[in-house]
Each structure stands twice: as structure tokens, then as C-alpha cells.
Amino acid sequence: RYALLRAEFIEQRKHSKIRTGFIKHILICFGGVDSDNNTALAIHALENINDPRMVVDVIIGIQHPFLEQIKALCINNKFHCHIQTKRMAELIQSADLAIGAGGISTYERLFLKLRAIIKPVSLNQIAPLTYMSSLGLFDLFSSQDDLENKIRNMLGKDNFSPPDCVEDGSNKLAKLLIENFTFIGFPKALDIRRTFAWLQNKQLRDDFVIARSPLRHDHFIYWRKLLNDPRQCVFAINFSGKHVGNCGLKNIDTKSRSCEMWVYVADPSARGRGVASSAVRSLLEKAKNDLLCVNIYLHVLKTNFLAIKLYKNCGFVESSKPLDGRWVGQEASIAFMERAL
């Protein structure tokens, strides 16, 4: 659930495929060093099988102790040798079968749905790889003969992908860390002054359908009413100790147990860092646990694609319900979204 994978694997995952048909393209990779030279062992196994239809990619590091031998073997067999490649995810994606070792590459192959035959190369790999193999995630081999037999057996049968069991842990952990630095709290006087400065930005006003820049006097009267309105809860969004935006719940209806949510991150330095999604999750918890709401909704510009994507990721769906209140007649430009709590 928390595999730490490089961005190239996350990108390739978008194009990952279920392996079918016969195995024609094999990838050999035992890590950058491979001091026991299992790379050569795998190459010799494929030499003995000698299937002319086979395409083979061999990956080694620049510090491989048998680098020249591997290069020569690849030339003799017309295999492709990749030294210190930066195309690992792409090469895994292209293959039908991998031969390799344990370690983080185990999760990279599973993430891209590539079948593999693996050899434990250290004592601490034996127990976890044996267990994972028992779940059908890959096959294990212990010798060149064992590897040859397993490959021959696979070549005559339809290929398949292993169970989809590895998730992108990097983004998950990043979000958890961001949440520890993002919190919503009661606005302070300086937060309200800062908000007045933000609202001088026309793009921000356009994104949140605010018709004009507020006058200073009107702004503070508006916020005084806002903070004293029992049908609203208003919060300042703080990220890494800095006020970066505002959010809240309004139109709180205790009879229907519903409320409307709004969020904006005004500080450009906090955008694209998961701050808005963290604020949304905090509001959902407050609406459900503090206000005992069972339904929450929002209005958003149909052209604000990033916001719509954010809300969909947080469980909101677009609704065909007619707009009411200040939104009447704006169906062409305003989307109504809601979700159950």
C-alpha cells in the first residue's frame, strides 16, 4: 500500500496493460551491482532455450563487476544491453516476462503488472519472496536448470499478469505529510485583512464567482456578519504555519441535515500541494461529526477543471438538480455537485 515508486512508474502505470498471448519479450535485471553475476546465468539459460523469436533486454549498472562479459554475451546473442538506464519503467512496460532479483524492483514489476521469475539474492529476501510467491505474485528459481525449465514451460502457454496488489505509496505518504502541515482554524483579524488583499485579484474573484472587488469598509462588515451567522462555519486554511486561503460550511440546515461547502486557496505558493484536498477532507469531517449532516453540496464554475477534479477525487458527483438562490439562471456556467456523508 505504501511502495515508494519513482514518478516514471506512476506515469507508465497509466498505460499499463494486461499481458496476454505468448511470451516474446523478456527483461533481465538483477540490480545495478549483481555481484554473483546472476545476469550471466539468466543469459545462458536463454541461450540454451535458443528461441529466435525472443526479444531480450538486459539491464545492468555501470558498476557491474562483470560488465564487459555481459556486453559480449549480449552482442553474441543479439540481446539489447542497457547500462545505467533511465528507462526502467518503459522497459518493464514493454516486456512480457521479467527475470530478476527481489528488492524494490519486485514492487515496480508488480505495479506495472509484469509477470516475473525471481531469485532471492540475500538471506533477508528468502522469507518474504517465498510468501509472496505462494500468493501467486511471481515464480521463484534457484538454479540455471530450474530457470530454463520454468521458462520453457511458460513459452508454450498463454501469458497473464500477476494480481494487481501494489499501490502508489509516494503520493499517499506525501498527502499524509501535507495533512500534518495543513489545518483549518478560526480566522484571525490579520487573516481577514489578508483576505481583503486577495480579493483584489480579478482571477481569484472570477474563479469563485465574486462580481467585484469589495470595498474595505464593506469587507469587514461582511466578515463580521459571517462570523456571527449561526448557519455558517468559516475557517482560515493554514499551511506550514501560514494563512493561505479560506473555507467554510454555509446554508446549514438542521432539518434536512445538509450544508454547502466552499474552499479557496489564494496563496499561489500553496497551490498544487494537496492543501485544498486536505481542507476539503477536514470540512467533510466537521460536516459529518460536528454538524451531523448526511449530505453536503457545492457550486463550482464548469470551467474550473482543477477544482472539479479535486471534488470528484473527494467523492463529489455532478448533479442535474436545478440551481436555486443566487445561482438561478446560471446553469450554463455553474455546476452543482454533492455527496453523501
Salt bridges, closest charged atoms under 4 A:
GLU8 OE2 - ARG6 NE 2.92
GLU11 OE1 - LYS14 NZ 3.03
GLU11 OE2 - HIS15 NE2 3.81
ASP34 OD2 - HIS64 NE2 3.14
GLU47 OE1 - HIS44 ND1 2.68
ASP51 OD2 - ARG53 NH2 2.93
ASP57 OD2 - HIS25 NE2 2.67
ASP57 OD1 - HIS82 NE2 2.85
GLU68 OE2 - LYS71 NZ 3.68
GLU90 OE2 - ARG87 NH2 2.90
GLU108 OE2 - ARG6 NH1 3.88
ASP146 OD1 - LYS150 NZ 2.92
GLU148 OE1 - ARG152 NH2 3.84
ASP164 OD2 - ARG13 NH2 2.84
GLU167 OE1 - LYS172 NZ 2.23
GLU179 OE2 - ARG281 NH2 2.62
ASP191 OD1 - ARG194 NH1 3.07
ASP191 OD1 - HIS243 ND1 3.26
ASP206 OD2 - LYS202 NZ 2.76
ASP218 OD1 - HIS217 ND1 3.70
GLU260 OE2 - HIS299 ND1 2.70
ASP267 OD2 - LYS242 NZ 2.85
GLU318 OE2 - LYS312 NZ 3.72
GLU338 OE1 - LYS321 NZ 3.27
